[in-house]
């Protein structure tokens, strides 16, 4: 992996008393020279998975896009955190890291 993209920053209120649930919809394009294999998944690579270890992607032909939704749980007692996901197949990551930062206010 040679690139990383900051998906965004989420700010949680320190006074919150319930778990926050967030859905993040991603559209990833295959701009490479080969199709992504049928076993491709978007998988947690580092940090807290926030309740979403992986999302199956399947085969994505060259020039096509993959649309996935990460359903994330943000506990009210969670401290600042950084989570990163990556595409992978058979345990081999490829493409960029996709990073989400959780901050406390």
N, C-alpha and C positions, 0 to 999 in steps of 0.2 A: 504494500500500500504506500502510495507516494503523496497522497493528498488527504486533507481533512477539511471538513466544512462545519462551521458552527450553525446548527439548525436554528438556535435561538436561546434566549434566557427566559426562564420562568421565575417570577418573584412570588414567594409565599409569605403571607402575613404571619408573623410570630404569634399572634393572638388567636389564630384559627384553632378550632377544636375538633374538626372533622377531617377525614381523608378527602383530598381533592382528587378528582378523576379528570384526566385530560386525554383527548384524542388528537393525535398528530397525523395528518394525512401527508404522505410523501409521494412525489412523482419522480421516479428515477429513470433516466434514459440510457439505453445501451448504445453508446457512440463508439464502441470498439469494433474489432474486425471479426469477432466470432459471437455466436449466440451464447447466452448464459445457460448453463446446463439445467436440466429438469430438476435436479436436487438443490437448486439455489434457494437460500433463505437469507433474510435480513436478521442478523443475530447480534446479541450483546457481545461486545468485544472488551469493554473495560467499564468499571464503575458499577453503580447500582442499576439493575435492570428495570427498576420501578414497576415490577409486576409483568414485564414483557420480555421474556428470554429470547424469543424468536418469532418471526412471521414467515411462513412458507411463501416463496415467490414463484417457483417453477421456472420453466424455460422462457427466456426473453430473447427473441430474435434481434439481430443487428438492426438498429434504427427504430425499434419499438420502445415503449415505455412500460414501466412497472409501477402500478399504483398500490400502495400498502398503507394501512392505518395502524399506528402504534397506540394501544390503549394503555395509558400509564396511570399508576396509582402514586399519589404524592402525599405520604403520611403527614399529619399536622406537626409531628415532632421531628421531622426530617431536618437535618442540618444542610448547609450548602453542599452541593454535590455536582459531579460531572459524570454523565453517562455517555458512552460511545457505542454505536452500532456499526456493523460492516456487513456487506454481502459476503457470503461464503458458500462453498460447495465441498462436501466431503472433508470438512475441517480446514480447508484452505481459503483464507480471506482474499478478496480482490476488490478493486474499486476503492473509493475514498472512505475514510472514517466519517461518520455523521455524529456530531456531538451536540448534546443538549445540556445546558447548565441550569441548575436549580439554585436560586439564591433566596436568602431570608431577608425580610424587611422589618 
